[in-house]
């Protein structure tokens, strides 16, 4: 946890505070306190069957399913932005495997400089270290892709139909972002709003029935709102008894969806007077996910040999 958090929180795309202020705080305080807390959270959702985090498990499964569906037409591999397997490791493997050109598909539906751009940074560093300049393309964000919206809608319908009760609200919760980054031009919030609009239209939901919220705040800054945890508690306090939460900004279940929403969100809702709570799974390794990735690849490689 300490190594992972040090890599993550040292990324200037993630935390852009002046290094002279941030690094002493990071190494002197945060990395001596946060790793144990994060480890306890991971322990609640760890996949003991494969000894992997959920994010690693589902990312690997997505790549394996895509590789099988492509039937050797292209080389398919996967990497984690932070941790292992690293982007540098996989770029090296592609070169050694004879790759002639590379398509990178960041698994962030909505673009942000803190996520997609950070992947692009890591790709450049890896290529520069190898002194290799193959034709390279980064897939566009797919926040409004009909295949993505259709896949989200299918997962939502299946999960809600299996509950045995009808939600009075379905919260659409996206990962948060400091407001100053949006004011500076980051398109993330606008793309989240558009995903929510398209999903509601696809399912026939109103904005009141499926409100948008943001989760995973970090640090003292003002972040995008409304906050998902506060909305969950407020709805219960207002007398809403049955709530489901979707997380359309994540294509794979992870700590933020499983621990923060499915576990902590449930506890918040029940403690505030709610009765029934459900977390809608992410796309994970469903067949619709493979179809979505194939659609993205076909579009982005149109005209390639």
N, C-alpha and C positions, 0 to 999 in steps of 0.2 A: 504493500500500500504506500509506503513512504517513497519508494522509487517511482511508482506510477504518479502519485500526486505531485512529486517534484517536477517531473517532466510536464505534466498537464498545467500546473500553475506557474511554470516558468515560461510558457508560451506567451509571447507578446500579443498574439491575437486574442488570447483568452483573458489575460490581465495586462492592461497597457499602462499601469501606473509607472511613474518614474522608477527605474531599477534601483537607484540609490535609496529609495524609501521602501520599495516592495521586497527586494531580496532579503534584507535583514529580518523583516517581519516573517517572510515565508520560511526561512531556514532557522530563525531563532525561536519562533512561536508556533506557527501553523503546522509545520512538519513534525513538531514534537507533541501535538495534541490531536490533530485531525485524523492521522492514519488509524489509530485505534478505534475511533468513532466510525470511520468508514468501513473498517474491517467488520465491526459488529453488524453494520447494515448489510454488508455482503453476505454474512453468515446466514441471514434470514432468507436469502433467495438463491443461495449457491446450489448449483446442480451437482449433487453428490454422485449421480449416475455416471457422469463423464468428467467430474472434477473440473468444471468450467463455470465461469460467470455466465448468466443467461445471454448477455450481449455477445460474448465470444461464441457460445454454442450456436445461437441462431444465425450469426454472421457466417460462421463456417458452413452451416447447413444450407444457407442461401447460395453460397458459392458452389457447394457440391451439387445441389439440385440444378443450378444453372449450367455447370460443366456437363452434367449428364444430358441436359436438354440440347446443348449446342453440339453434341456428338463429335467433338474434336475439331469443329470448324475454326475455333479460336482457343487460345490458352486462357483459362479462367483461374484466377487466384484471388486471394483476399488478404487484407492487412488491417491492423488496428492503428488509428492515428496515434494513440499513446499506448505503451505496453507492447506485448508480443502477440503475434508476429508483427514486426515493424514494417513500415513502408520501405525503408532502406533495404531491409532483408529481402523483401519480395521484388523490388526493382532489380536487385542483383540477380535473383533467380530468373527473372524474365530475360535479362540480358544473356545469362548463361544458357538459357533454353532456346536462344536464337530469335527472340521476338524482333520483328521488323518495325512495328509501330504499336503504340500503347493508347488505349482508351481507359481513362480513370472515371469510375462512377462513384462519386461521394454519396454515401447512403444517408444524406440529409435532404429530405424533400424540399425544404425551404432554404434558400441561400442566406448565409450570414458570413461576415468576415471572420467571426470567431470559430466557424466550423469549416465550411467549404474552402475558404481562402487559406486556412491553416493546413488543410490537406495539400493544396497546391504548393504551399511553401515547402512542405516536407518532401514532395515529389522533386521539386527543383534542387533541394539540398542533396537528395540521394543521387540524382543524375549528375550534378556537378562533382560529387565525390568520385563518381565513376568516369568522369570526363566523357560522358555519353549523351548524345543529342538526337534520339530517335524522334520521328514524327509523333507528336503527343497531343491528345485532346482530352479535355475535361468535360464530362457530360453536363448539360444544363440542369438546373434544379427542376424537379418534376412535380412541384406543388399543385399545378393545375392540369396535369396530364390526365385525360379521361381514364386511362388504365389504372392509374393510382387512385383516383376518386372511386371508381367502380370496385376496386379491391377493398378499400376502406368500407364502402357501403355493404359489401357482401359479408365482411367479418362482423360488422355491427349488427346486421340483420340476424345472422346465425347466433351470435352471443345473446342478443336480447330475446330471441325466440326460445332459447334454452333455459331462461331464468325461471319461468313459472310465475312471474309477476311483471307488471308493466311499469317501467320507470316514469316518474313524473317529470324528471329532467334528465338530459344527457349532457354532461359538461364536456366541452371540447377543450382539452388542456394541452397547451404547447409549452415547450421549454422557454424559460424567460430570457430576457436580455436587458442590460442596462438601458434606460431611456435615452441617455446621451448618445449612444451609438446609433439609435434610430434617428435622432435629431441631426446627426452628422451624415446621414444618408444611407445607412444600412437598410436594405429592403425587406428585412426579415419579417417585421410586424405586418407589413402590407401583404406579403405572401401567405402568412398564417391566416389573415382575415379572408383572403381569397380561397384558400383551401376550405375553411369553415363554410363559406358561402356556397361553394360548389357541392360540398358534402350535404349540407342542409337541403339544397335544391334536389339532389339525387334521391334523398330519402323522404322528401316531403315534410321536413321539420321546419319549425319557425325558429327565429333567433331567441325567442323567449324560452322555448322548449330546449334548445341546444345552445346555451350561452358559451362564449369563448372565454378562456382563462389562461393564465400563465403560471408556471411552477418553477421550482428549483432555483429560487433566489439565493444569491451569495454576496456577502459583503454589505456595507452600509449604504450603497447608492440607491437611488430610486430606480426600480425595475418596472418593466411593462406590467400592467394590471388589467383587470382585477386578478388578485392572487388566487390560485386554485384552492389552496388549503382554507383560505378565508371564505371563499364562495361555498365550499362544501359545508363548513360549519354554519354559515349564515342560512343556507337553504334549510338545514335541519331545524335551526332555531325558529325559522318562519313557518314551520309546520309541514314542510315537504318530507314525506316518509320514505320515498323510494327514489334512489338516484343511481345512475350509471355514469362512468367516466370513460371517455375515449381519449387517446393520446396520438393524434394524427401527425405529430411532428417526429415520431419515432417509427422506423420500419421494423425494429426488433425490440422485444421486451428486454428491459435492463433495470438497473438499480432504481432509476427515476420512475419507471412505470410500476414495477413490482413492489418495491419497498415504500417509495414515497406516496404512491397512489393506492395500490391494492391493499397495502397493510396500514400505513399511517393514515391515509385518507379514509379508509373504512373506520378506523378507531375514532377519528375526529367526528365523522358523521354519526356514529352510534352514540358517542358520548354527548352529542348536542341534541339528541332526541330522535334521530332517524331510525328507521327500522330495517330497511333492505338496501344494500350497497353492492354494486358490481363494477369491476374493472374490465373493460372490453380489451381483449388481447390485441397486440400489434399484428402486423402482417406476418411476421415470423417466417416460418418455412412452408407456408401454405402454397398450393399450386398457383394461386393468383399472383404471388410474389415473383415466382419464376417467370410467369407470363409478362409481368410488368417490366422486369429486368431485360427480357428479350426484346420487348417493344423499345425500350430506351436504347439498347445496343444497336438494333436495326436502324433507328433514326440517326443516331450519332455516327455510325460508320457507313452511311449511305455514300456510295461512290468510292469506297475503299476497295482495293483488289480482294 
